[in-house]
Every structure is written in structure tokens, then in C-alpha cells.
Amino acid sequence: MKLKIGKINKMKENNTMNLLFPTVILVKDNILLNQIDSYKESILNYFKDNKTQKTFTGSKLENSYYKENDIFKNNIFNNLINEIYLNFNLFCKTLGYSDKQIARYKIKNIWANLIKKYDYHSVHTHATNGNAIVSGVFYVDAPKNAKIKFKNPYADYSVFEKPEGDNILNFDYFYYDCVPGRLILFKSNVFHGYDSHLNEQNKISIAFNFGE
């Protein structure tokens, strides 16, 4: 794939630069906003009923729950599951997967996270989670300053001098706001996480992996 960015880099018009090994992230907003409150109520009731009060730090997802625990078999989540599948199909087709390949994959695991004050999740990937190919998150509730960060896979490899100007070609971290109703999909080998949650308002998210 070639991207002509001559003007951006003050190059002549007949020059091209190759944009290689891109990190592709799908973001879709305003999903099922009329059902957000019911999702929040169901998730909070689950944590309350199961007395799951522990917070998690680092890479320990201690207050998460999986489909085996029946929470996502609740009919109120049907529309969300369908929306996730629709966007997964779109994402995979954009990446070049065939319909035959896409048909082999399904939601392998799905869980909800209740993020409390001072919780954090170190930068990590889901690539070691069996044969997951695509991961994602849907935000149910979050304060305005909550963010998820994605890490450039080359960020730890130093260069002699970094550019003074920031642009999409040289960042080490890229941040997205955790907006309720926002769905984010990414390849499972993409580094992601979030810093310490310094807010009294909890953050509620639904995360998932697609695999065989």
C-alpha cells in the first residue's frame, strides 16, 4: 500500500512513501444509546449479587465475568451482541479476510469490567489468549476524562532523536476517550491498556475476543 504524503513532509509531488505495518482500529459511536442504562443496571446488579467487590490492578482481571456465567445470555444484550458481530465482519473484510474465514470465528469470550478509583491495566495484548484474532471493548459508562491507550509496537526501540512535531506517523501512544456507546475493535496483537483511574465515578466496559 502506498500513501502519497509529499505535501505533509514537504516532499516533491512525484515522491511517495510506503505506509507499512499499520495498526488498524475501528471506532464506532452512538451504539444502542437507548439501552445503555439497562446494560449498566444489569452489570452493577451482577457485581452486587455475586459480591464481586475486588478491584484489579496490573494484568489481573479479578472482577470480570465470562459468558459461562450466563450474564450475556440475558436477552437485553442480544442487540449489542449482534452489533458487535456486524462490526467484526466489517473490520475483518477491511483487513482482507474472506467470508469463509470470517464464518469460522465467533465471540470466544466476553466479560464486563467495573473499573474503580485507582484501578489500572498495564499495556498488554490478547494475542496469547488461545487463537483470538480480534479483540474489542464497548463502553457502558465512564467519566469524561477516562481514556484507553494504544501503544506503538516500536515505542520501546529508541531512535537517535525523535521529531519535535507530533503526527500519526511518529506517536508512541494514541488515546481514545471511553465514551458510553463507543465500540472499539482491534487486532488481538495490538498493545492497549489504561492508566490509573483517578476518578470517583466508576468506568464500566464490556470486553471480548473473537476466535475459533
HELIX and SHEET records of a PDB file:
HELIX    1   1 LEU A   33  GLN A   35  5                                   3    
HELIX    2   2 ILE A   36  ASP A   49  1                                  14    
HELIX    3   3 LYS A   67  ASN A   69  5                                   3    
HELIX    4   4 ILE A   71  LYS A   73  5                                   3    
HELIX    5   5 ASN A   75  PHE A   77  5                                   3    
HELIX    6   6 ASN A   78  LEU A   95  1                                  18    
HELIX    7   7 ASP A   99  ALA A  103  1                                   5    
SHEET    1   A 2 LYS A   2  LEU A   3  0                                        
SHEET    2   A 2 MET A  17  ASN A  18 -1                                        
SHEET    1   B 5 ILE A  25  LYS A  28  0                                        
SHEET    2   B 5 LEU A 183  LYS A 187 -1                                        
SHEET    3   B 5 VAL A 134  ASP A 141 -1                                        
SHEET    4   B 5 LYS A 203  GLY A 211 -1                                        
SHEET    5   B 5 LYS A 106  ILE A 115 -1                                        
SHEET    1   C 4 HIS A 121  HIS A 124  0                                        
SHEET    2   C 4 PHE A 191  TYR A 194 -1                                        
SHEET    3   C 4 LYS A 147  LYS A 151 -1                                        
SHEET    4   C 4 TYR A 173  ASP A 177 -1                                        
END                                                                             
